[in-house]
């Protein structure tokens, strides 16, 4: 009788561990470039950034750290149109223009 209980326990634990090990884990670490590309060229000199613009709408839906990382990547690629501006300054201008108040200072 003890052998049957041990065998059932062992099989149950194997089933549990193998089902957890094979579980599909969805990774959302990529920057949604299709959504953030609406921010291209919004900081050109003379450009006006409205808080209800598509750029701001997408930024506000991103998690804070993810938004900063995505925007830093775009700023570093010089897609915002400012040729000789510091990327950190561009990030601050973009976040402030959209009314986003980050809880910490981000450096690109």
CORCOR-V212081 format. One record per residue. N is the residue number from 1. PSI is psi in degrees with one decimal (999 if undefined). Layout:
n=N psi=PSI
n=N psi=PSI
This chain:
n=1 psi=-41.1
n=2 psi=-32.7
n=3 psi=-41.1
n=4 psi=-41.2
n=5 psi=-43.0
n=6 psi=-41.3
n=7 psi=-42.4
n=8 psi=-42.2
n=9 psi=-44.0
n=10 psi=-44.6
n=11 psi=-38.2
n=12 psi=-44.1
n=13 psi=-40.2
n=14 psi=-44.8
n=15 psi=-43.7
n=16 psi=-49.7
n=17 psi=-39.4
n=18 psi=-31.8
n=19 psi=-34.7
n=20 psi=-40.2
n=21 psi=-28.8
n=22 psi=5.7
n=23 psi=139.2
n=24 psi=123.7
n=25 psi=120.3
n=26 psi=127.1
n=27 psi=121.3
n=28 psi=49.5
n=29 psi=-9.3
n=30 psi=148.7
n=31 psi=128.3
n=32 psi=80.3
n=33 psi=-30.8
n=34 psi=-35.7
n=35 psi=-39.0
n=36 psi=-17.4
n=37 psi=-14.4
n=38 psi=-10.4
n=39 psi=-3.5
n=40 psi=133.3
n=41 psi=17.1
n=42 psi=-17.1
n=43 psi=21.6
n=44 psi=151.1
n=45 psi=129.5
n=46 psi=-7.3
n=47 psi=141.3
n=48 psi=128.1
n=49 psi=108.8
n=50 psi=144.9
n=51 psi=-20.0
n=52 psi=15.0
n=53 psi=157.7
n=54 psi=-34.3
n=55 psi=-50.4
n=56 psi=-37.5
n=57 psi=-44.5
n=58 psi=-37.9
n=59 psi=-41.6
n=60 psi=-21.2
n=61 psi=-10.7
n=62 psi=149.9
n=63 psi=145.7
n=64 psi=-52.6
n=65 psi=-40.8
n=66 psi=-39.3
n=67 psi=-44.8
n=68 psi=-43.0
n=69 psi=-42.9
n=70 psi=-45.9
n=71 psi=-36.0
n=72 psi=-39.2
n=73 psi=-41.1
n=74 psi=-42.3
n=75 psi=-43.7
n=76 psi=-29.1
n=77 psi=0.1
n=78 psi=39.4
n=79 psi=-7.5
n=80 psi=-8.1
n=81 psi=-10.2
n=82 psi=119.4
n=83 psi=-49.5
n=84 psi=43.1
n=85 psi=148.7
n=86 psi=132.3
n=87 psi=-35.9
n=88 psi=-38.4
n=89 psi=-42.2
n=90 psi=-41.5
n=91 psi=-44.1
n=92 psi=-43.2
n=93 psi=-42.5
n=94 psi=-47.4
n=95 psi=-42.8
n=96 psi=-38.4
n=97 psi=-29.9
n=98 psi=-0.8
n=99 psi=17.3
n=100 psi=129.3
n=101 psi=94.4
n=102 psi=149.0
n=103 psi=-15.0
n=104 psi=166.2
n=105 psi=130.6
n=106 psi=138.3
n=107 psi=128.6
n=108 psi=999
